[in-house]
Amino acid sequence: GYSVSLETSGALDIAAVDPRVARIVDLKAPASGESAKNRWENIGYLRPDDEIKIVLASRADYDWAVSACRQHRLFERCPVLFSPVWDALPPAQLAEWMLQDRVPARMQLQMHKVLWGTARGK
C-alpha cells in the first residue's frame, strides 16, 4: 500500500533497483562539474513512472539539458523536471526559456532552498 521513490545520481546504475520503486535520476549538467559521470546506460532502464531531474545553473546548462533530452528521447520516456540552481539561475528566467521553447518538462524549485536558503542543518 506504499509508494516508494528513490532519488539517485545519474552516475549510479539503476538496473538492480526493485521494480516496485519509482526512480528519480538526477542527471548532472555541465556547470555541476559532474556531467562526465552521467551513466547514459540508465536511459534504457527508465519506465514511465520514473523521473529525470536536471539542476541548471545557466543558459548553457539549459541548452545542454534540452539537447540531451531530445537526443535520448527522455521527454517521451518519463517526466522530466528542470530545476534552477538557487543562487545562479532565477526561476522566472528558466520558466521563460521553457515557455519560449515549448519544452515538455516541468519546472521544480528546490523546496529546501525556498524554505531555508543556504542554511545547513545542525
N, CA, C and O atoms as a DFTB+ gen file, in Angstrom:
488 C
 N C O
     1  1       0.788      -1.201       0.000
     2  2       0.000       0.000       0.000
     3  2       0.835       1.272       0.000
     4  3       0.277       2.365       0.101
     5  1       2.146       1.165      -0.109
     6  2       3.009       2.340      -0.093
     7  2       3.547       2.631      -1.490
     8  3       3.687       1.735      -2.321
     9  1       3.843       3.902      -1.724
    10  2       4.569       4.307      -2.926
    11  2       5.965       4.693      -2.481
    12  3       6.133       5.500      -1.567
    13  1       6.964       4.117      -3.127
    14  2       8.351       4.383      -2.758
    15  2       9.071       4.975      -3.961
    16  3       8.976       4.461      -5.075
    17  1       9.795       6.066      -3.719
    18  2      10.619       6.688      -4.746
    19  2      12.054       6.729      -4.254
    20  3      12.307       6.891      -3.060
    21  1      12.979       6.583      -5.168
    22  2      14.394       6.635      -4.859
    23  2      15.031       7.679      -5.752
    24  3      14.998       7.552      -6.976
    25  1      15.611       8.710      -5.156
    26  2      16.333       9.700      -5.949
    27  2      17.805       9.347      -5.906
    28  3      18.384       9.145      -4.839
    29  1      18.397       9.278      -7.083
    30  2      19.782       8.858      -7.177
    31  2      20.524       9.686      -8.213
    32  3      19.926      10.226      -9.144
    33  1      21.798       9.775      -8.043
    34  2      22.653      10.463      -9.001
    35  2      22.580       9.750     -10.343
    36  3      22.403       8.533     -10.397
    37  1      22.713      10.491     -11.399
    38  2      22.749       9.888     -12.725
    39  2      24.006       9.076     -12.970
    40  3      24.151       8.452     -14.022
    41  1      24.922       9.079     -11.997
    42  2      26.172       8.329     -12.125
    43  2      26.043       6.901     -11.618
    44  3      26.952       6.092     -11.803
    45  1      24.925       6.587     -10.980
    46  2      24.752       5.259     -10.388
    47  2      23.837       4.390     -11.248
    48  3      22.874       4.879     -11.840
    49  1      24.147       3.103     -11.309
    50  2      23.378       2.142     -12.085
    51  2      22.028       1.893     -11.409
    52  3      21.981       1.562     -10.224
    53  1      20.935       2.050     -12.153
    54  2      19.598       1.843     -11.581
    55  2      19.006       0.484     -11.943
    56  3      17.878       0.182     -11.552
    57  1      19.739      -0.332     -12.678
    58  2      19.201      -1.600     -13.181
    59  2      18.719      -2.525     -12.067
    60  3      17.707      -3.205     -12.237
    61  1      19.407      -2.565     -10.948
    62  2      19.079      -3.519      -9.885
    63  2      18.045      -3.002      -8.887
    64  3      17.694      -3.714      -7.947
    65  1      17.554      -1.784      -9.072
    66  2      16.562      -1.229      -8.153
    67  2      15.256      -2.023      -8.297
    68  3      14.803      -2.307      -9.407
    69  1      14.675      -2.365      -7.170
    70  2      13.418      -3.111      -7.140
    71  2      12.411      -2.459      -8.092
    72  3      12.209      -1.246      -8.023
    73  1      11.777      -3.230      -8.977
    74  2      10.857      -2.655      -9.960
    75  2       9.627      -1.978      -9.357
    76  3       8.929      -1.245     -10.057
    77  1       9.350      -2.208      -8.081
    78  2       8.228      -1.519      -7.430
    79  2       8.576      -0.093      -7.038
    80  3       7.697       0.679      -6.655
    81  1       9.847       0.259      -7.132
    82  2      10.332       1.583      -6.719
    83  2      10.416       2.505      -7.933
    84  3      10.992       2.139      -8.957
    85  1       9.842       3.694      -7.816
    86  2       9.983       4.714      -8.853
    87  2      11.335       5.394      -8.661
    88  3      11.677       5.806      -7.553
    89  1      12.095       5.507      -9.735
    90  2      13.424       6.096      -9.660
    91  2      13.407       7.530     -10.175
    92  3      12.817       7.819     -11.216
    93  1      14.055       8.416      -9.442
    94  2      14.259       9.799      -9.869
    95  2      15.755       9.925     -10.132
    96  3      16.565       9.943      -9.205
    97  1      16.105      10.010     -11.407
    98  2      17.509      10.025     -11.801
    99  2      17.937      11.465     -12.018
   100  3      17.384      12.170     -12.862
   101  1      18.926      11.894     -11.247
   102  2      19.428      13.266     -11.274
   103  2      20.608      13.344     -12.232
   104  3      21.747      13.077     -11.848
   105  1      20.329      13.715     -13.494
   106  2      21.415      13.888     -14.451
   107  2      22.150      15.184     -14.126
   108  3      21.534      16.194     -13.788
   109  1      23.456      15.139     -14.233
   110  2      24.284      16.299     -13.896
   111  2      24.588      17.108     -15.148
   112  3      25.087      16.578     -16.141
   113  1      24.280      18.402     -15.086
   114  2      24.560      19.330     -16.186
   115  2      26.021      19.779     -16.115
   116  3      26.664      19.619     -15.078
   117  1      26.549      20.337     -17.203
   118  2      27.967      20.711     -17.238
   119  2      28.445      21.631     -16.106
   120  3      29.547      21.439     -15.594
   121  1      27.649      22.613     -15.710
   122  2      28.104      23.541     -14.663
   123  2      28.313      22.855     -13.316
   124  3      28.979      23.404     -12.439
   125  1      27.751      21.661     -13.144
   126  2      27.931      20.925     -11.894
   127  2      29.354      20.392     -11.758
   128  3      29.809      20.084     -10.657
   129  1      30.048      20.288     -12.882
   130  2      31.373      19.691     -12.875
   131  2      31.328      18.169     -12.821
   132  3      32.369      17.521     -12.717
   133  1      30.119      17.590     -12.892
   134  2      29.968      16.137     -12.770
   135  2      29.287      15.491     -13.971
   136  3      28.934      14.313     -13.911
   137  1      29.096      16.224     -15.048
   138  2      28.338      15.670     -16.183
   139  2      29.039      14.489     -16.844
   140  3      28.379      13.650     -17.456
   141  1      30.348      14.408     -16.734
   142  2      31.066      13.271     -17.322
   143  2      30.736      11.970     -16.597
   144  3      30.984      10.886     -17.124
   145  1      30.178      12.071     -15.391
   146  2      29.836      10.883     -14.607
   147  2      28.448      10.326     -14.941
   148  3      28.096       9.241     -14.479
   149  1      27.652      11.059     -15.742
   150  2      26.309      10.570     -16.074
   151  2      26.400       9.188     -16.709
   152  3      27.213       8.947     -17.601
   153  1      25.565       8.305     -16.239
   154  2      25.528       6.923     -16.740
   155  2      24.374       6.828     -17.742
   156  3      23.236       6.540     -17.372
   157  1      24.689       7.075     -19.008
   158  2      23.669       7.131     -20.041
   159  2      23.007       5.773     -20.269
   160  3      21.925       5.709     -20.854
   161  1      23.634       4.693     -19.819
   162  2      23.040       3.364     -19.943
   163  2      21.729       3.275     -19.164
   164  3      20.874       2.448     -19.481
   165  1      21.567       4.124     -18.143
   166  2      20.341       4.110     -17.342
   167  2      19.097       4.417     -18.169
   168  3      17.997       3.998     -17.809
   169  1      19.254       5.122     -19.242
   170  2      18.098       5.519     -20.047
   171  2      17.304       4.297     -20.501
   172  3      16.075       4.332     -20.546
   173  1      17.995       3.239     -20.829
   174  2      17.319       2.017     -21.259
   175  2      16.495       1.351     -20.167
   176  3      15.636       0.520     -20.460
   177  1      16.748       1.708     -18.913
   178  2      16.020       1.126     -17.779
   179  2      14.863       1.996     -17.306
   180  3      14.098       1.587     -16.432
   181  1      14.726       3.184     -17.869
   182  2      13.667       4.096     -17.406
   183  2      12.288       3.566     -17.764
   184  3      12.071       3.012     -18.842
   185  1      11.360       3.753     -16.827
   186  2       9.954       3.389     -17.030
   187  2       9.109       4.657     -16.950
   188  3       9.591       5.681     -16.467
   189  1       7.879       4.611     -17.406
   190  2       7.024       5.803     -17.366
   191  2       6.807       6.378     -15.965
   192  3       6.515       7.567     -15.834
   193  1       6.941       5.557     -14.911
   194  2       6.741       6.075     -13.553
   195  2       8.031       6.609     -12.925
   196  3       8.018       7.052     -11.777
   197  1       9.136       6.572     -13.659
   198  2      10.388       7.168     -13.194
   199  2      10.398       8.646     -13.574
   200  3       9.494       9.123     -14.260
   201  1      11.416       9.361     -13.129
   202  2      11.577      10.772     -13.483
   203  2      13.049      11.063     -13.727
   204  3      13.933      10.414     -13.167
   205  1      13.289      12.052     -14.575
   206  2      14.631      12.604     -14.767
   207  2      14.598      13.997     -14.162
   208  3      13.672      14.769     -14.413
   209  1      15.613      14.318     -13.363
   210  2      15.737      15.663     -12.794
   211  2      17.078      16.230     -13.239
   212  3      18.101      15.550     -13.170
   213  1      17.067      17.477     -13.696
   214  2      18.305      18.139     -14.091
   215  2      18.319      19.525     -13.443
   216  3      17.417      20.333     -13.662
   217  1      19.350      19.786     -12.647
   218  2      19.514      21.083     -11.990
   219  2      20.387      21.953     -12.889
   220  3      21.476      21.549     -13.295
   221  1      19.891      23.155     -13.193
   222  2      20.521      24.023     -14.200
   223  2      21.034      25.316     -13.585
   224  3      20.347      25.951     -12.785
   225  1      22.254      25.703     -13.968
   226  2      22.869      26.910     -13.421
   227  2      22.940      28.052     -14.428
   228  3      23.233      29.185     -14.045
   229  1      22.678      27.781     -15.712
   230  2      22.899      28.806     -16.737
   231  2      22.149      28.458     -18.021
   232  3      21.542      27.394     -18.146
   233  1      22.214      29.386     -18.961
   234  2      21.628      29.128     -20.281
   235  2      22.346      27.960     -20.961
   236  3      21.716      27.147     -21.636
   237  1      23.648      27.883     -20.780
   238  2      24.401      26.772     -21.373
   239  2      23.922      25.430     -20.809
   240  3      23.784      24.463     -21.558
   241  1      23.669      25.361     -19.509
   242  2      23.130      24.140     -18.909
   243  2      21.755      23.822     -19.486
   244  3      21.459      22.672     -19.809
   245  1      20.929      24.839     -19.611
   246  2      19.577      24.653     -20.151
   247  2      19.651      24.093     -21.575
   248  3      18.974      23.116     -21.896
   249  1      20.473      24.710     -22.423
   250  2      20.605      24.239     -23.801
   251  2      21.116      22.804     -23.840
   252  3      20.655      21.997     -24.647
   253  1      22.076      22.486     -22.958
   254  2      22.600      21.124     -22.868
   255  2      21.476      20.158     -22.483
   256  3      21.337      19.092     -23.083
   257  1      20.678      20.535     -21.480
   258  2      19.600      19.667     -20.987
   259  2      18.550      19.410     -22.063
   260  3      18.131      18.269     -22.260
   261  1      18.126      20.447     -22.750
   262  2      17.122      20.279     -23.807
   263  2      17.679      19.377     -24.907
   264  3      16.989      18.482     -25.394
   265  1      18.923      19.619     -25.290
   266  2      19.550      18.808     -26.330
   267  2      19.673      17.348     -25.897
   268  3      19.357      16.446     -26.673
   269  1      20.126      17.109     -24.671
   270  2      20.278      15.739     -24.160
   271  2      18.921      15.039     -24.090
   272  3      18.810      13.862     -24.434
   273  1      17.898      15.755     -23.647
   274  2      16.561      15.159     -23.550
   275  2      16.016      14.803     -24.920
   276  3      15.371      13.768     -25.085
   277  1      16.268      15.646     -25.892
   278  2      15.792      15.343     -27.248
   279  2      16.603      14.207     -27.872
   280  3      16.041      13.296     -28.480
   281  1      17.918      14.268     -27.717
   282  2      18.793      13.250     -28.294
   283  2      18.470      11.862     -27.752
   284  3      18.464      10.885     -28.500
   285  1      18.202      11.779     -26.450
   286  2      17.943      10.486     -25.808
   287  2      16.453      10.188     -25.634
   288  3      16.078       9.220     -24.973
   289  1      15.607      11.035     -26.238
   290  2      14.148      10.866     -26.202
   291  2      13.611      10.753     -24.775
   292  3      12.692       9.978     -24.509
   293  1      14.185      11.524     -23.872
   294  2      13.774      11.462     -22.468
   295  2      12.367      12.001     -22.264
   296  3      11.631      11.493     -21.418
   297  1      11.980      13.018     -23.023
   298  2      10.635      13.587     -22.872
   299  2       9.558      12.535     -23.153
   300  3       8.464      12.603     -22.591
   301  1       9.862      11.571     -24.015
   302  2       8.904      10.527     -24.346
   303  2       8.944       9.366     -23.353
   304  3       7.982       8.601     -23.274
   305  1      10.014       9.218     -22.608
   306  2      10.194       8.066     -21.720
   307  2       9.526       8.229     -20.366
   308  3       8.902       7.301     -19.851
   309  1       9.666       9.434     -19.788
   310  2       9.173       9.665     -18.436
   311  2       9.144      11.166     -18.176
   312  3       9.686      11.938     -18.966
   313  1       8.515      11.594     -17.074
   314  2       8.530      13.025     -16.759
   315  2       9.956      13.543     -16.571
   316  3      10.810      12.867     -15.996
   317  1      10.191      14.753     -17.069
   318  2      11.483      15.430     -16.925
   319  2      11.246      16.710     -16.127
   320  3      10.323      17.473     -16.408
   321  1      12.098      16.927     -15.128
   322  2      12.000      18.117     -14.287
   323  2      13.271      18.940     -14.428
   324  3      14.375      18.408     -14.311
   325  1      13.119      20.235     -14.678
   326  2      14.238      21.169     -14.695
   327  2      14.156      22.003     -13.431
   328  3      13.090      22.507     -13.078
   329  1      15.274      22.147     -12.758
   330  2      15.321      22.890     -11.506
   331  2      16.447      23.913     -11.575
   332  3      17.575      23.555     -11.911
   333  1      16.166      25.188     -11.262
   334  2      17.238      26.185     -11.304
   335  2      18.113      26.120     -10.052
   336  3      17.611      25.920      -8.946
   337  1      19.426      26.290     -10.234
   338  2      20.328      26.399      -9.092
   339  2      19.921      27.655      -8.326
   340  3      19.760      28.730      -8.903
   341  1      19.760      27.495      -7.034
   342  2      19.197      28.521      -6.148
   343  2      19.777      29.912      -6.353
   344  3      19.018      30.863      -6.540
   345  1      21.067      30.058      -6.324
   346  2      21.668      31.388      -6.364
   347  2      22.336      31.703      -7.699
   348  3      23.131      32.638      -7.791
   349  1      22.016      30.927      -8.732
   350  2      22.662      31.131     -10.024
   351  2      21.698      31.452     -11.160
   352  3      22.015      32.265     -12.029
   353  1      20.521      30.821     -11.164
   354  2      19.567      30.986     -12.258
   355  2      18.205      31.354     -11.693
   356  3      17.577      30.535     -11.022
   357  1      17.737      32.566     -11.949
   358  2      16.420      32.959     -11.442
   359  2      15.313      32.062     -12.012
   360  3      15.269      31.829     -13.220
   361  1      14.433      31.564     -11.164
   362  2      13.354      30.680     -11.640
   363  2      12.530      31.290     -12.769
   364  3      12.143      30.581     -13.698
   365  1      12.257      32.584     -12.704
   366  2      11.460      33.226     -13.757
   367  2      12.173      33.155     -15.106
   368  3      11.523      33.032     -16.144
   369  1      13.490      33.231     -15.098
   370  2      14.256      33.141     -16.348
   371  2      14.141      31.744     -16.940
   372  3      13.917      31.590     -18.140
   373  1      14.295      30.724     -16.093
   374  2      14.156      29.346     -16.568
   375  2      12.743      29.114     -17.105
   376  3      12.579      28.499     -18.159
   377  1      11.740      29.591     -16.407
   378  2      10.352      29.432     -16.867
   379  2      10.158      30.096     -18.232
   380  3       9.484      29.545     -19.102
   381  1      10.740      31.259     -18.414
   382  2      10.625      31.975     -19.688
   383  2      11.222      31.150     -20.830
   384  3      10.604      31.000     -21.884
   385  1      12.415      30.624     -20.614
   386  2      13.051      29.800     -21.655
   387  2      12.194      28.586     -21.987
   388  3      12.000      28.252     -23.156
   389  1      11.685      27.933     -20.951
   390  2      10.887      26.726     -21.163
   391  2       9.606      27.032     -21.931
   392  3       9.220      26.278     -22.824
   393  1       8.955      28.126     -21.591
   394  2       7.734      28.504     -22.302
   395  2       8.040      28.897     -23.741
   396  3       7.327      28.513     -24.668
   397  1       9.101      29.661     -23.913
   398  2       9.503      30.118     -25.244
   399  2       9.787      28.937     -26.173
   400  3       9.393      28.934     -27.339
   401  1      10.474      27.944     -25.633
   402  2      10.877      26.787     -26.429
   403  2       9.851      25.651     -26.407
   404  3      10.035      24.624     -27.061
   405  1       8.781      25.848     -25.655
   406  2       7.739      24.819     -25.530
   407  2       8.322      23.467     -25.109
   408  3       7.984      22.421     -25.663
   409  1       9.187      23.521     -24.135
   410  2       9.840      22.308     -23.637
   411  2       8.839      21.506     -22.807
   412  3       8.239      22.042     -21.876
   413  1       8.653      20.228     -23.136
   414  2       7.684      19.403     -22.414
   415  2       8.257      18.846     -21.099
   416  3       8.241      17.639     -20.859
   417  1       8.752      19.741     -20.276
   418  2       9.291      19.377     -18.966
   419  2       8.555      20.197     -17.918
   420  3       7.899      21.188     -18.236
   421  1       8.672      19.771     -16.663
   422  2       8.119      20.554     -15.552
   423  2       9.260      21.309     -14.893
   424  3      10.408      20.865     -14.911
   425  1       8.934      22.441     -14.318
   426  2       9.930      23.178     -13.555
   427  2       9.732      22.862     -12.083
   428  3       8.605      22.841     -11.587
   429  1      10.823      22.620     -11.396
   430  2      10.775      22.268      -9.987
   431  2      11.713      23.188      -9.220
   432  3      12.863      23.385      -9.613
   433  1      11.218      23.745      -8.132
   434  2      12.076      24.532      -7.254
   435  2      12.587      23.626      -6.148
   436  3      11.883      22.717      -5.708
   437  1      13.796      23.870      -5.704
   438  2      14.365      23.089      -4.619
   439  2      13.755      23.610      -3.320
   440  3      14.176      24.637      -2.788
   441  1      12.756      22.882      -2.821
   442  2      11.974      23.339      -1.674
   443  2      12.846      23.653      -0.461
   444  3      12.570      24.614       0.257
   445  1      13.877      22.877      -0.222
   446  2      14.738      23.142       0.928
   447  2      15.423      24.503       0.810
   448  3      15.697      25.151       1.819
   449  1      15.700      24.934      -0.422
   450  2      16.307      26.256      -0.625
   451  2      15.272      27.361      -0.419
   452  3      15.584      28.411       0.142
   453  1      14.039      27.122      -0.876
   454  2      12.969      28.091      -0.679
   455  2      12.727      28.301       0.824
   456  3      12.573      29.432       1.283
   457  1      12.697      27.206       1.573
   458  2      12.408      27.299       2.997
   459  2      13.574      27.822       3.829
   460  3      13.384      28.655       4.715
   461  1      14.785      27.331       3.543
   462  2      15.909      27.645       4.425
   463  2      17.075      28.315       3.745
   464  3      18.086      28.579       4.395
   465  1      16.976      28.603       2.446
   466  2      18.073      29.251       1.749
   467  2      19.313      28.361       1.750
   468  3      19.238      27.163       1.475
   469  1      20.428      28.958       2.058
   470  2      21.684      28.207       2.039
   471  2      22.063      27.659       3.411
   472  3      23.134      27.072       3.565
   473  1      21.195      27.844       4.412
   474  2      21.478      27.346       5.765
   475  2      21.552      25.830       5.760
   476  3      20.795      25.167       5.051
   477  1      22.447      25.294       6.538
   478  2      22.611      23.846       6.661
   479  2      22.048      23.387       8.006
   480  3      22.056      24.140       8.980
   481  1      21.568      22.165       8.050
   482  2      21.063      21.591       9.300
   483  2      22.188      21.398      10.301
   484  3      23.362      21.333       9.937
   485  1      21.808      21.310      11.570
   486  2      22.821      21.130      12.634
   487  2      22.894      19.705      13.078
   488  3      23.686      19.372      13.959
